Amino acid sequence: MVEIRLRPRRIIRVLVGISITLVALHGIVWGAVFLLGANPEAFGVELFDLDHERNIPTLFSSLLLMGCAGLWAAGGLAYHRAGEPAGAWLGLGALFIFLAIDETAGLHEALVPSLRAWLHASGLLRPTWVLVYGAGILVLAAFFWRWFWRLPGPLRGQFLLAAALYFSGALVIEMLGGLKHSLWADDSPPLTCLLCAFEEGLEMAGLIVLAQALLGHLQARGGVCLHLAPE
């Protein structure tokens, strides 16, 4: 039997360090462009730009979502082995796998052109995908409400904090970005970069708080470890 032990505090410290580094690199590369006149393409801005897809920050966010999906699944297995209901944990694990795929492939962005044209959306609703995902969040909240209130109080508080941070970035800041674009179009690139840093920073912070909550809960239920049996 091979045992791999996970150390929650060390994992969270690493995740926080990577997140701060990525946000700082976003600021550094764009600062070089705005203040020093560096060529964005030659300087490799797209590699660290938090507003671009399929780069290092996107990879980290996708892995963070997949890690949370794994922790939800681990919680579901732990509850199942204890003879307790596990469906909500496994369902949330599947949801986070979808979110990881969406983060990598940008599926939500594909909704924007047709919805924007159909609704003639502008201002706060210019990123029209927030309407679809916002409705989905309300449906999920109603579906998981009873399960949520059966959780221990401290865990509920951590989940609420994680959700507040993540959705503040994913929805609220995204909508503010839509308002900014409607007011000034592309006339204020520094503001766009600043809003993007807040958006992605809040999303990463929310996922890290969630990971910390899940790791702590699993640890409290008997330790966080992965057992691999030899074939």
C-alpha positions as CSV (number, residue, x, y, z in Angstrom):
1,M,0.0,0.0,0.0
2,V,1.4,3.4,-1.0
3,E,0.2,6.4,0.9
4,I,0.5,10.0,-0.3
5,R,-0.3,12.5,2.4
6,L,-1.5,16.0,1.5
7,R,-0.5,18.9,3.7
8,P,-3.3,21.5,3.5
9,R,-1.3,24.5,4.9
10,R,1.5,23.9,2.5
11,I,-0.8,23.5,-0.4
12,I,-2.7,26.7,0.4
13,R,0.6,28.7,0.8
14,V,1.8,27.5,-2.6
15,L,-1.5,28.4,-4.2
16,V,-1.6,31.8,-2.6
17,G,2.0,32.4,-3.7
18,I,1.3,31.4,-7.3
19,S,-1.8,33.6,-7.4
20,I,0.0,36.7,-6.1
21,T,2.8,36.1,-8.6
22,L,0.5,35.8,-11.6
23,V,-1.4,39.0,-10.7
24,A,1.9,40.8,-10.1
25,L,3.3,39.6,-13.5
26,H,0.1,40.9,-15.2
27,G,0.8,44.3,-13.6
28,I,4.5,44.2,-14.5
29,V,4.1,43.3,-18.2
30,W,1.3,45.9,-18.8
31,G,3.2,48.4,-16.7
32,A,6.1,48.0,-19.0
33,V,3.8,48.6,-22.0
34,F,2.0,51.6,-20.6
35,L,5.0,53.3,-18.8
36,L,8.0,52.2,-20.9
37,G,6.4,51.8,-24.3
38,A,7.4,48.1,-24.6
39,N,6.0,46.2,-27.5
40,P,3.3,43.9,-26.2
41,E,4.0,41.1,-28.7
42,A,7.8,41.2,-28.2
43,F,7.4,41.5,-24.4
44,G,5.2,38.4,-24.3
45,V,2.3,40.2,-22.7
46,E,-0.2,37.5,-23.8
47,L,1.6,34.9,-21.9
48,F,0.9,36.6,-18.5
49,D,-2.1,38.8,-19.4
50,L,-5.0,37.8,-17.1
51,D,-7.5,38.9,-19.8
52,H,-6.2,36.4,-22.4
53,E,-7.2,32.8,-22.7
54,R,-5.0,29.8,-23.2
55,N,-2.0,31.1,-21.3
56,I,-0.3,30.5,-17.9
57,P,-2.9,32.2,-15.7
58,T,-5.7,30.3,-17.6
59,L,-3.8,27.0,-17.0
60,F,-3.4,27.8,-13.3
61,S,-7.1,28.7,-12.9
62,S,-8.2,25.5,-14.8
63,L,-5.9,23.4,-12.6
64,L,-7.3,25.1,-9.5
65,L,-10.8,24.3,-10.6
66,M,-9.9,20.7,-11.3
67,G,-8.2,20.5,-7.9
68,C,-11.4,21.7,-6.2
69,A,-13.4,19.1,-8.3
70,G,-11.1,16.4,-6.9
71,L,-11.7,17.6,-3.4
72,W,-15.4,17.6,-3.9
73,A,-15.2,14.0,-5.2
74,A,-12.9,13.0,-2.3
75,G,-15.5,14.4,0.1
76,G,-18.2,12.5,-1.7
77,L,-16.3,9.2,-1.4
78,A,-15.6,9.8,2.2
79,Y,-19.3,10.4,3.0
80,H,-20.3,7.4,0.9
81,R,-17.9,5.1,2.8
82,A,-19.3,6.4,6.0
83,G,-22.8,5.5,4.8
84,E,-23.9,9.2,4.5
85,P,-25.5,11.0,1.5
86,A,-22.8,11.8,-1.0
87,G,-24.7,13.0,-4.1
88,A,-24.3,16.7,-3.5
89,W,-20.5,16.3,-3.1
90,L,-20.1,14.3,-6.3
91,G,-22.5,16.6,-8.2
92,L,-20.4,19.6,-7.2
93,G,-17.3,17.7,-8.3
94,A,-18.9,17.2,-11.7
95,L,-19.9,20.9,-11.9
96,F,-16.3,22.0,-11.2
97,I,-15.0,19.7,-13.9
98,F,-17.3,21.6,-16.3
99,L,-16.1,24.9,-15.0
100,A,-12.5,23.8,-15.5
101,I,-13.3,22.9,-19.1
102,D,-15.1,26.2,-19.6
103,E,-12.1,28.1,-18.2
104,T,-9.8,26.4,-20.7
105,A,-12.0,26.5,-23.7
106,G,-13.9,29.7,-23.0
107,L,-17.3,28.1,-23.6
108,H,-19.1,31.0,-21.9
109,E,-17.6,33.5,-24.3
110,A,-19.3,31.7,-27.2
111,L,-22.7,32.7,-25.8
112,V,-21.9,36.4,-26.0
113,P,-22.3,37.4,-29.7
114,S,-25.7,35.9,-30.4
115,L,-27.2,36.8,-27.0
116,R,-25.8,40.4,-27.2
117,A,-27.4,40.8,-30.7
118,W,-30.7,39.2,-29.6
119,L,-31.0,41.3,-26.4
120,H,-29.3,44.4,-27.8
121,A,-27.3,44.3,-24.5
122,S,-24.9,46.9,-23.4
123,G,-23.5,48.4,-20.2
124,L,-23.5,46.1,-17.3
125,L,-25.1,43.3,-19.4
126,R,-22.7,43.6,-22.3
127,P,-21.1,40.3,-21.2
128,T,-24.4,38.5,-21.8
129,W,-23.1,35.2,-20.6
130,V,-23.6,36.4,-17.0
131,L,-27.4,36.2,-17.5
132,V,-27.2,32.5,-18.4
133,Y,-24.7,31.6,-15.7
134,G,-26.5,33.9,-13.1
135,A,-29.7,32.0,-13.8
136,G,-27.8,28.7,-13.4
137,I,-26.4,29.8,-10.1
138,L,-29.9,30.5,-8.8
139,V,-31.1,27.1,-9.9
140,L,-28.1,25.4,-8.2
141,A,-28.6,27.4,-5.0
142,A,-32.2,26.3,-4.8
143,F,-31.2,22.7,-5.5
144,F,-28.4,22.5,-2.9
145,W,-30.1,24.7,-0.3
146,R,-31.1,22.0,2.1
147,W,-27.8,20.2,1.8
148,F,-25.9,23.5,2.5
149,W,-27.8,24.2,5.7
150,R,-27.0,20.7,7.0
151,L,-23.3,21.5,6.9
152,P,-21.4,22.6,10.0
153,G,-21.6,26.3,10.6
154,P,-17.9,27.2,10.1
155,L,-17.9,25.2,6.8
156,R,-21.0,27.1,5.6
157,G,-19.2,30.4,6.4
158,Q,-16.1,29.4,4.5
159,F,-18.2,28.3,1.5
160,L,-20.1,31.6,1.5
161,L,-16.9,33.6,1.7
162,A,-15.5,31.5,-1.2
163,A,-18.6,32.1,-3.3
164,A,-18.7,35.8,-2.5
165,L,-15.1,36.3,-3.6
166,Y,-15.4,34.1,-6.7
167,F,-18.7,35.6,-8.0
168,S,-17.5,39.2,-7.1
169,G,-14.8,38.6,-9.7
170,A,-16.6,36.3,-12.2
171,L,-19.8,38.3,-12.4
172,V,-19.7,41.7,-10.7
173,I,-16.3,42.8,-12.0
174,E,-17.1,41.3,-15.4
175,M,-20.3,43.4,-15.6
176,L,-18.4,46.5,-14.5
177,G,-16.0,45.8,-17.4
178,G,-19.0,45.7,-19.7
179,L,-20.1,49.1,-18.4
180,K,-16.6,50.5,-18.9
181,H,-16.5,49.3,-22.5
182,S,-19.9,50.8,-23.2
183,L,-18.8,54.2,-21.8
184,W,-15.3,54.4,-23.1
185,A,-14.8,51.5,-25.5
186,D,-11.1,50.8,-25.7
187,D,-10.0,54.3,-24.7
188,S,-8.9,53.3,-21.3
189,P,-6.6,50.2,-21.5
190,P,-5.1,50.8,-18.0
191,L,-8.5,50.6,-16.4
192,T,-9.3,47.4,-18.4
193,C,-6.1,45.8,-17.1
194,L,-6.9,46.9,-13.5
195,L,-10.4,45.5,-13.7
196,C,-9.1,42.3,-15.1
197,A,-6.5,42.0,-12.3
198,F,-9.3,42.4,-9.7
199,E,-11.6,40.0,-11.6
200,E,-9.1,37.2,-11.9
201,G,-7.5,37.9,-8.4
202,L,-10.9,37.6,-6.8
203,E,-11.7,34.4,-8.7
204,M,-8.4,32.8,-7.6
205,A,-8.9,33.9,-4.0
206,G,-12.4,32.4,-4.0
207,L,-11.1,29.1,-5.3
208,I,-8.3,29.0,-2.8
209,V,-10.7,29.7,0.1
210,L,-12.8,26.9,-1.2
211,A,-9.9,24.5,-1.4
212,Q,-8.8,25.4,2.1
213,A,-12.4,24.8,3.4
214,L,-12.6,21.4,1.7
215,L,-9.1,20.3,2.8
216,G,-9.8,21.3,6.3
217,H,-13.2,19.5,6.4
218,L,-11.7,16.3,4.9
219,Q,-8.8,16.5,7.4
220,A,-11.3,16.8,10.3
221,R,-13.0,13.7,9.1
222,G,-9.9,11.6,9.5
223,G,-7.0,13.0,7.6
224,V,-6.3,14.0,4.0
225,C,-4.5,11.3,2.3
226,L,-4.6,9.2,-0.9
227,H,-4.0,5.5,-0.8
228,L,-2.8,3.8,-3.9
229,A,-2.8,0.0,-3.9
230,P,-0.2,-1.8,-6.0
231,E,-1.5,-3.8,-8.9
